[in-house]
Amino acid sequence: MAPDSEAHLHHIHHQHAYESFPSVSLNFDDVDSGSGKSVESVSLPFRPERDWDGVKAEEVDVPDRRGWRKLMAYVGPGFLVSIAYIDPGNFESDLQAGARYQYQLLWVILLASCFALIIQSLAANLGVVSGKHLSEHCRSEYPRSINLGLWLLAEVAIVASDIPEVIGSAYALNMLFKLPVWAGVLFTGLSTLMLLALQQYGVRKLELLIAFLVFTMAACFFIELGYASPPVDDMLVGLVVPKLEGPGATGLAVSLLGAMVMPHNLFLHSALVLTRKIPRNKSSIKDACQYYLVESGFALFLSFLINVSVISVSGAVCSSNLSDENRNSCSNLDLNRASFLLRNVLGRWSFQLFAIALLASGQSSTITGTYAGQYVMQGFLNLQFQPWLRNLFTRSVAIIPSLVVALIGGSAGAGKLIIISSMILSFELPFALIPLLKFTSSTTKMGPHANTTTVTYVTWVIGFCVMSINVYFVSSALWHWILHSSFSTISLVFLGLSGVAAIIVYLGAIIYLAIRQDKEVTYLLSEGDYEVDGDTEAPRTSAELELHALLDSLDSKDSAQPLPKQDIQR
């Protein structure tokens, strides 16, 4: 066969095997394909420049030299992720922990923050190493039916996480401007859409806004902490001495621990890290993972300090000499009662500081939740929406239940909705956490950057503990509701059997995800360098990476996949 014909055969073979992928044609002169023949043209899959739902992703340049400038280039994603740990739902749990047990449960916050840092670092590593975020990996790995189920669960979790944030912002507006809660819910939705318009100017602007809101929260609560003056010795003992004394302490500790890892945060973090321009070689990828660990550690440490401040302020206020009215508020403390308690005990200015911090928390949380929704829809379904349309959809779905409950049940009903949303988040967590643990432990996804055996064991133990806590929380809440309901005996039996069946299906789905073998090989960067025209160089672009992986794959299949005769030009 003539060399020209053989080259054309090789070209047709590449097109035939990958005709379902969007592709670009690359021309090369005298590139050795492994068979000693030249390849004139190769058609290969090519990932276009990322464009999140019509919003062009602003890629941040990363300096080559190590140092503060390089670290600052990575700063941003950790702050967006840290918001989930200081949202209004977490504030309510913190207030209750401090009011009931003073400083006894601070060690739970420390442990949960360490767990969160480990899990979030895995999400960041997945995005950095593979160049794809978690929902994209799920789409390529799982069958369509499973993929649709995971997408629906992720969307429900995002809406559930949004409800406490909307209600928290509405409470804050009520405290500051006397707006009714239902009006605050509407205003929160509109203001979030306005703030999300910053996406049009690049993700860096959004990161700066969120960082500003986080520091605003920190300043407000640190001032409150200084004025409340809790005993430092008791705080230190609470941080380092595990203790669960008093009725309900174990249950509250379990809810604090389980609420620290949010499902949508795993999707969000793995996507946000893709906005940095990182050279596609082994050392640069390793450096990026280390810088993101430091950056996430600082942001999560700040959120840890804020949580400690909320618990300590609540503990200091509720352990002081209180009137009967204020003591009753401490016995059943929530976001709404906390404002009146602080005003009565510490003064009006503390009440206003709390409202400002709560508003910053609610607004920043709704922004990141909507942002996570964009990545989830784009990754699972590969759908591209205009940003305003996607934001409007997410806002509407979260606002409608909050608005209805606020109109019918007022502040008390809105508070109960926060509890229901936390149960939904606990239910969904395994369906985001298990794929993350499996993908980051797989060499087919992470290559040489896969978790070591020790890290794999540690992360699976942490994941198992967090998931067990959440399954226990959901199951116990379900049984408590069934046993204390006023239904007839037949209805209770039916509900009980339905509950058992639902739990069996739920556990079966978790086990399926845990034991299923990964099938898709998505890691493209090999241990060695690439040799092109006799020169050894590390690949820098996704096109080069995918070309090398494609040629290796096709060369190994040449003998096994004969081509149609009509595709060969003689």
C-alpha positions in Angstrom: 0.0 0.0 0.0 1.3 3.4 -0.9 2.3 5.7 2.0 -0.4 8.2 1.0 -3.1 5.6 1.1 -1.9 4.3 4.5 -1.9 7.8 5.9 -5.4 8.3 4.7 -6.4 5.0 6.2 -5.1 6.1 9.5 -7.0 9.4 9.2 -10.3 7.6 8.3 -9.8 5.2 11.2 -9.5 8.1 13.7 -12.6 9.7 12.3 -14.6 6.4 12.3 -13.8 5.6 15.9 -14.6 9.1 17.3 -17.2 10.3 14.9 -19.6 11.0 17.8 -17.4 13.6 19.4 -17.1 17.3 18.5 -13.7 17.5 16.8 -11.1 19.7 15.3 -8.6 18.7 12.7 -4.9 19.1 13.4 -2.2 18.9 10.8 1.2 17.6 11.5 4.3 17.0 9.5 6.3 13.8 10.1 4.8 13.0 13.5 5.5 9.4 14.4 2.3 7.6 15.3 4.1 4.5 16.5 4.0 2.6 13.2 6.9 4.4 11.4 4.5 6.2 9.0 3.6 9.8 8.8 0.2 11.1 9.8 -1.1 14.0 7.7 -4.3 14.8 9.5 -5.9 13.6 12.7 -9.5 14.3 13.9 -9.7 14.2 17.6 -12.1 15.2 20.4 -11.5 18.7 21.6 -12.8 20.4 24.6 -13.8 24.0 23.7 -13.1 27.0 25.9 -15.3 26.7 28.9 -18.5 28.8 28.9 -20.6 28.3 31.9 -24.3 28.7 30.9 -23.4 31.6 28.6 -21.0 33.2 31.1 -17.5 33.2 29.9 -15.3 31.7 32.6 -12.6 34.2 33.5 -9.3 32.3 33.6 -6.9 33.7 36.2 -3.2 33.7 35.3 -1.0 31.9 37.8 2.6 33.1 38.1 5.4 30.5 37.6 7.4 31.5 40.7 6.3 30.2 44.0 5.4 32.8 46.6 2.7 35.1 47.8 1.7 36.3 44.3 1.2 32.8 43.2 -0.9 32.0 46.4 -3.0 35.1 45.9 -3.8 33.9 42.3 -5.4 30.8 43.8 -7.3 32.7 46.5 -11.1 32.8 45.8 -12.7 29.4 45.4 -12.2 28.5 49.1 -14.2 31.6 50.2 -17.1 30.7 48.0 -17.0 27.1 49.5 -16.6 28.3 53.1 -20.0 30.1 52.9 -21.8 26.8 53.2 -20.3 26.4 56.7 -21.5 29.7 57.9 -25.0 29.9 56.4 -28.1 30.8 58.4 -28.9 27.1 58.9 -25.5 26.5 60.6 -26.0 29.7 62.6 -29.3 28.4 64.0 -27.6 25.1 65.1 -24.7 27.1 66.6 -27.1 29.3 68.6 -28.9 26.2 70.0 -25.7 24.5 70.9 -24.5 27.5 72.8 -27.8 28.2 74.5 -28.3 24.6 75.8 -24.7 23.4 76.5 -22.6 26.6 76.5 -19.1 25.7 75.3 -19.4 21.9 75.6 -19.8 21.2 71.9 -17.0 23.4 70.5 -14.9 20.3 69.9 -17.6 19.1 67.5 -17.1 22.2 65.4 -13.3 21.7 65.4 -13.7 18.0 64.3 -16.3 18.9 61.7 -14.1 21.6 60.2 -11.2 19.2 59.9 -13.4 16.7 58.2 -14.7 19.5 55.9 -11.2 20.5 54.9 -10.2 17.0 53.9 -13.4 16.4 51.9 -13.2 19.8 50.2 -9.6 19.3 49.3 -10.6 16.1 47.4 -13.2 18.1 45.4 -10.5 20.7 44.5 -8.0 18.0 43.5 -10.5 16.3 41.2 -11.0 19.4 39.2 -7.4 20.4 39.1 -6.1 17.0 38.1 -8.8 15.9 35.6 -9.8 19.2 34.2 -13.5 18.2 34.7 -15.7 18.9 37.7 -17.7 16.3 39.6 -21.0 16.5 37.7 -19.1 16.1 34.4 -17.4 13.0 35.7 -20.8 11.6 36.8 -22.3 12.2 33.4 -19.4 10.4 31.7 -19.3 7.5 34.2 -22.8 6.5 35.0 -25.7 5.2 32.8 -28.3 7.8 31.7 -30.9 6.7 34.2 -28.5 6.9 37.2 -27.2 10.2 35.9 -30.7 11.7 35.7 -31.4 10.5 39.3 -28.2 12.0 40.6 -29.0 15.3 38.8 -32.4 15.5 40.3 -31.1 14.8 43.8 -28.4 17.5 43.3 -31.0 20.0 42.2 -33.3 19.2 45.2 -30.3 19.6 47.5 -29.4 23.0 46.1 -33.0 24.2 46.5 -33.1 22.7 50.1 -29.9 24.5 51.0 -31.3 27.7 49.5 -34.4 27.8 51.7 -32.6 28.6 55.0 -30.5 31.2 53.2 -33.6 33.0 51.8 -35.4 32.8 55.2 -32.3 34.0 57.0 -32.0 37.0 54.8 -35.7 37.7 55.2 -35.2 37.6 59.0 -32.3 40.0 58.8 -34.3 42.5 56.7 -37.1 42.3 59.2 -34.7 43.1 62.0 -33.1 46.0 60.2 -36.0 47.6 58.3 -39.1 46.0 59.8 -40.0 44.3 56.5 -42.5 41.5 56.8 -40.8 38.1 56.4 -42.7 37.4 53.1 -41.6 40.8 51.7 -38.0 40.0 52.8 -38.2 36.7 50.9 -39.2 38.5 47.7 -36.5 41.2 48.2 -33.8 38.5 48.8 -34.6 36.8 45.5 -34.4 40.1 43.5 -31.2 41.3 45.3 -29.5 37.9 44.6 -30.2 38.2 40.9 -28.7 41.6 40.9 -25.5 40.5 42.7 -25.2 37.5 40.4 -24.9 39.9 37.5 -21.3 40.3 38.6 -20.7 37.0 36.8 -20.7 39.0 33.5 -17.5 40.6 34.7 -15.8 37.4 35.5 -15.6 35.0 38.4 -12.8 37.0 40.1 -15.3 39.8 40.9 -17.7 37.4 42.4 -14.9 35.9 44.5 -14.0 39.3 45.9 -17.6 40.1 46.7 -18.0 36.8 48.7 -14.7 37.3 50.5 -15.9 40.8 51.5 -19.1 39.3 52.9 -17.2 36.7 54.8 -15.0 39.2 56.4 -18.1 41.3 57.2 -19.6 38.4 59.1 -16.3 37.7 60.9 -16.0 41.4 62.0 -19.6 41.5 63.3 -19.3 38.3 65.3 -15.8 39.0 66.6 -17.1 42.4 68.0 -20.0 40.5 69.6 -17.6 38.0 71.0 -15.5 40.7 72.6 -18.4 42.4 74.2 -20.0 39.2 75.5 -16.7 38.2 77.0 -17.1 34.5 77.4 -14.6 32.8 79.7 -11.6 31.8 77.6 -10.7 28.8 79.8 -14.1 27.3 79.3 -13.9 27.9 75.6 -10.5 26.1 75.4 -11.8 23.2 77.4 -14.8 22.9 75.1 -12.5 22.8 72.1 -10.1 20.1 73.2 -12.1 18.0 75.7 -14.9 15.9 74.0 -17.9 15.9 76.2 -21.6 15.1 75.7 -23.5 15.9 78.9 -27.1 16.7 79.2 -30.3 15.5 77.5 -30.2 16.0 73.7 -26.4 16.7 73.6 -25.6 13.7 71.5 -28.4 14.5 69.0 -27.3 18.1 68.6 -23.7 17.0 68.2 -24.7 14.6 65.5 -26.6 17.3 63.6 -23.7 19.7 63.9 -21.3 17.1 62.5 -23.6 16.0 59.7 -24.5 19.6 58.6 -20.8 20.6 58.0 -20.5 18.9 54.6 -22.9 20.2 52.0 -23.6 18.2 48.8 -23.7 21.2 46.5 -20.3 22.3 47.8 -18.6 19.3 46.4 -19.9 20.1 42.9 -19.1 23.8 43.3 -15.5 23.4 44.6 -14.5 21.0 41.8 -15.7 23.4 39.2 -14.4 26.7 40.7 -10.8 25.5 40.6 -11.0 25.2 36.8 -10.9 29.0 36.5 -7.1 29.0 37.0 -4.7 28.6 34.1 -2.6 25.7 35.3 0.1 24.1 33.0 -0.8 20.5 32.3 2.3 18.8 33.7 2.7 16.7 36.8 4.6 19.2 39.0 2.3 22.1 38.2 -0.7 20.1 39.0 0.8 19.0 42.3 1.7 22.6 43.1 -1.9 23.7 42.3 -3.4 21.0 44.6 -1.1 22.2 47.5 -1.9 25.9 47.0 -5.6 25.1 46.9 -5.2 23.2 50.2 -3.7 26.2 51.8 -6.3 28.6 50.4 -9.2 26.4 51.4 -7.6 25.8 54.8 -7.5 29.6 55.5 -11.1 30.2 54.3 -12.4 27.2 56.4 -10.4 28.3 59.4 -12.1 31.7 59.2 -15.5 30.0 59.0 -14.5 27.8 62.0 -13.7 31.0 64.0 -17.1 32.5 63.1 -19.0 29.3 64.2 -17.0 29.3 67.5 -17.9 32.9 68.0 -21.6 32.3 67.4 -21.7 29.4 69.9 -19.6 31.3 72.5 -21.8 34.5 72.3 -24.9 32.4 72.6 -23.4 30.4 75.6 -22.2 33.6 77.3 -25.6 35.4 76.9 -27.7 32.4 78.0 -25.5 31.6 81.0 -25.8 35.1 82.5 -28.5 36.3 84.8 -31.6 36.6 82.6 -35.2 37.5 83.0 -37.9 34.9 82.7 -38.7 36.1 79.1 -35.1 35.9 78.0 -34.6 32.5 79.7 -37.6 31.2 77.7 -35.9 32.5 74.5 -32.7 30.6 75.4 -34.7 27.3 75.9 -35.9 27.4 72.3 -33.4 29.7 70.5 -33.6 30.3 66.7 -32.6 33.0 64.4 -35.6 35.1 65.0 -35.5 34.9 68.9 -31.7 35.4 68.9 -32.1 39.0 67.7 -34.4 40.0 70.5 -32.3 38.1 73.1 -29.1 40.0 72.0 -30.9 43.3 72.0 -32.3 42.7 75.5 -29.0 41.5 77.0 -26.2 43.2 75.1 -27.9 46.2 73.7 -29.4 47.5 70.4 -26.1 47.7 68.6 -25.5 44.0 69.1 -28.9 43.2 67.6 -28.0 45.3 64.5 -24.6 43.6 64.1 -26.2 40.2 64.3 -28.7 41.3 61.6 -25.9 42.6 59.3 -24.0 39.4 59.7 -27.1 37.3 59.0 -27.9 39.3 55.9 -24.3 38.9 54.6 -24.6 35.2 55.3 -27.9 34.8 53.6 -26.9 36.8 50.5 -23.6 35.2 50.0 -25.1 31.7 50.5 -27.8 32.3 47.9 -25.2 33.5 45.4 -23.0 30.4 45.8 -26.0 28.1 45.8 -27.3 29.5 42.5 -23.7 29.4 41.1 -23.5 25.7 42.1 -26.8 25.1 40.3 -25.3 26.4 37.1 -22.4 23.9 37.3 -24.7 21.0 38.2 -27.0 21.5 35.3 -24.2 22.1 32.8 -22.3 19.1 34.0 -25.0 16.5 34.4 -27.1 17.5 31.3 -24.7 19.4 29.2 -27.3 22.1 28.9 -26.4 25.8 28.3 -28.8 28.4 29.7 -28.5 32.1 29.8 -27.3 33.0 33.3 -30.4 35.2 34.1 -32.7 32.3 33.1 -30.9 29.8 35.2 -30.7 32.1 38.2 -34.4 33.0 37.8 -35.3 29.3 37.8 -33.3 28.5 40.9 -34.5 31.6 42.7 -38.2 30.8 41.9 -38.0 27.2 43.1 -36.4 28.2 46.4 -38.6 31.3 47.0 -42.0 29.8 46.3 -42.0 27.3 49.3 -40.3 29.9 51.5 -42.9 32.6 50.5 -45.9 30.3 51.0 -44.7 29.1 54.4 -43.9 32.7 55.5 -47.4 33.9 54.4 -49.2 31.1 56.1 -47.1 30.2 59.1 -45.1 33.4 59.7 -41.7 33.3 61.4 -42.5 30.1 63.2 -43.4 28.3 60.0 -40.3 29.6 58.3 -38.2 28.2 61.1 -39.6 24.7 60.7 -38.9 24.9 57.0 -35.2 25.2 57.9 -35.3 21.9 59.8 -37.0 20.2 56.8 -34.3 21.5 54.5 -31.5 20.2 56.7 -33.1 16.7 56.5 -33.2 16.9 52.7 -29.5 17.8 52.6 -28.7 14.9 54.9 -30.6 12.6 52.6 -28.8 13.7 49.5 -25.2 13.8 50.8 -24.1 10.2 50.0 -25.0 10.7 46.3 -22.4 13.4 46.0 -19.9 12.2 48.5 -19.5 8.6 47.3 -18.7 9.5 43.6 -16.2 12.0 44.9 -14.4 9.5 47.1 -14.4 6.9 44.3 -13.2 9.2 41.6 -10.4 10.7 43.6 -9.2 7.2 44.7 -9.2 6.0 41.1 -6.1 6.0 38.9 -8.3 6.0 35.8 -9.6 9.5 36.9 -6.5 10.9 38.7 -3.5 9.0 37.4 -0.5 9.4 39.7 -2.4 12.0 41.7 -4.9 9.5 43.0 -5.3 9.3 46.7 -2.7 7.2 48.5 -3.9 4.1 50.3 -3.7 5.9 53.7 -5.7 8.9 52.4 -8.2 6.6 50.7 -8.8 4.7 54.0 -9.1 7.9 56.0 -11.4 9.6 53.6 -13.7 6.6 53.4 -13.9 6.3 57.1 -14.7 10.0 57.4 -17.3 9.7 54.6 -18.8 6.6 56.2 -19.1 8.4 59.6 -20.7 11.5 58.0 -23.1 9.4 55.9 -24.0 7.2 58.8 -24.8 10.2 60.9 -27.0 11.7 58.2 -28.8 8.4 57.6 -29.4 8.0 61.3 -30.7 11.6 61.4 -33.1 11.1 58.6 -34.4 7.7 59.8 -34.9 8.8 63.4 -36.7 11.9 62.3 -39.0 9.8 60.0 -39.8 7.3 62.7 -40.4 10.1 65.3 -42.9 11.7 62.9 -44.7 8.4 62.2 -44.9 7.4 65.9 -46.1 10.8 67.1 -48.6 11.4 64.3 -52.4 11.2 64.8 -53.1 8.8 61.9 -55.2 5.7 62.3 -53.6 2.3 63.0 -53.9 1.2 59.4 -52.4 4.4 58.1 -49.5 4.1 60.6 -48.8 0.5 59.5 -48.9 1.6 55.8 -46.5 4.5 56.6 -44.2 2.3 58.6 -43.9 -0.3 55.8 -43.5 2.5 53.2 -40.7 4.0 55.4 -38.9 0.6 55.6 -39.2 0.1 51.9 -37.9 3.6 51.2 -34.9 3.1 53.5 -34.1 -0.2 51.9 -34.1 1.4 48.4 -32.1 4.3 49.7 -29.4 2.1 51.2 -29.4 -0.1 48.1 -28.7 3.0 45.9 -25.8 4.0 48.2 -24.3 0.5 48.1 -24.6 0.4 44.3 -22.6 3.6 44.0 -20.0 2.4 46.5 -19.3 -1.0 44.9 -19.8 -0.1 41.2 -16.5 -0.4 39.3 -15.4 2.8 37.4 -15.5 2.2 33.6 -14.5 5.5 32.0 -10.8 6.4 31.7 -10.6 10.2 31.8 -7.0 10.8 33.0 -5.0 12.0 30.1 -1.6 13.0 31.5 0.8 10.1 31.6 3.8 9.6 33.9 6.3 10.3 31.1 6.8 13.3 28.8 5.7 13.4 25.2 8.2 13.0 22.4 7.5 15.2 19.4 10.0 15.5 16.5 12.8 14.1 18.8 12.3 16.7 21.5 10.9 15.9 24.9 8.4 18.3 26.2 5.6 18.4 28.7 2.1 18.9 27.2 0.5 22.3 27.9 -2.9 22.1 26.3 -5.9 19.8 26.5 -5.7 19.3 22.7 -2.2 17.9 23.0 -3.2 15.7 25.9 -6.2 14.3 24.1 -4.3 13.7 20.9 -1.7 11.6 22.7 -4.3 9.6 24.5 -6.2 9.1 21.3 -3.3 7.9 19.2 -2.2 5.5 21.9 -5.7 4.1 22.1 -6.1 3.7 18.4 -2.7 2.2 17.8 -3.5 -0.5 20.3 -6.8 -1.3 18.5 -5.6 -1.2 14.9 -5.4 -5.0 14.5 -8.7 -5.6 16.4 -10.9 -3.1 14.4 -10.7 -3.6 10.6 -11.9 -0.7 8.6 -14.6 -0.8 5.9 -13.0 -1.3 2.4 -14.8 1.6 0.9 -13.0 4.0 3.4 -9.6 3.1 1.9 -8.4 5.1 -1.1 -5.9 3.2 -3.2 
